[in-house]
């Protein structure tokens, strides 16, 4: 008797076979139920009324929440407005008083790594404040006050270059 109970438990629990009832019946499939489940229209999951919609700006780089500012380029910063649009501003770099400026990676504006300088008429780079003699003339960097002109050396007779120091 003891072994028959163990055999019954093993057969029934492992394979679902009852020594009394035999093999379990094959499951039946109701085609109508399957067909009705397949033809269900998609439904939208209910939204919890306590949750607020997350709002922001959709960009090619992803989603940006309202009020967040991101750098699109080193010189372009964009802020997501409440209306879902990006408001972008580009930095305008100042004109540099040098002719050998360098672009710096991940920086917006170039720099003058060697300080202020200019070209002489013979394309020699002259540091600001220095005087060089070329073709019998003395040359010194002259920078325009409005920085609209390219930094160039002013070359003239010795007395005129000395007068530039007073300006």
Phi, psi and omega in degrees: 000317182302315181289328180291327177292316179297317179297318179299313181297315180298311182295317185287315183286325183278311186243000181074019181264126176258124178298340181274313185264345181088204183291145177290153181292151177294140178293144179258149181246124177268106184300327180295321180293315180298315181298320181290327178287326180288332184266011179293139176287148178296143180243154177263132180295141180296144180263134177292123185297339180283340182277137173268148177292135175282126183243154179172204183242131176267123180234174177295341179265358180125194184270135178238122179294155178301135178091345181281139177251133179232153176268117178276327176215170178303329183255007184232118177245135182236138178242136178279121180272165181297338180275005177084014179247148176275133174252114186248142176233136178253137177284134175261119183282142178290154175290133183265146176267058175204158180252352182244041182296157181231142171276137180251131181302136180064014175248148183286308188253148177290166181234166174256092185295336181251017181079187180291139179199176181206170175266140170276172178302335178266018179061033172267136178279124183246128178288146178301136179092343179270156177238137179230147177258124177228129177052038178080001179247150176263135184241142178216145179296138176233122180252137178286147182295326182270000179059024180273337181265153176294138178299119180230158177275139174263120183245131180198187177298158184307318183295322181291322179294320178297324179294332178296332179295333182279348183276000000 
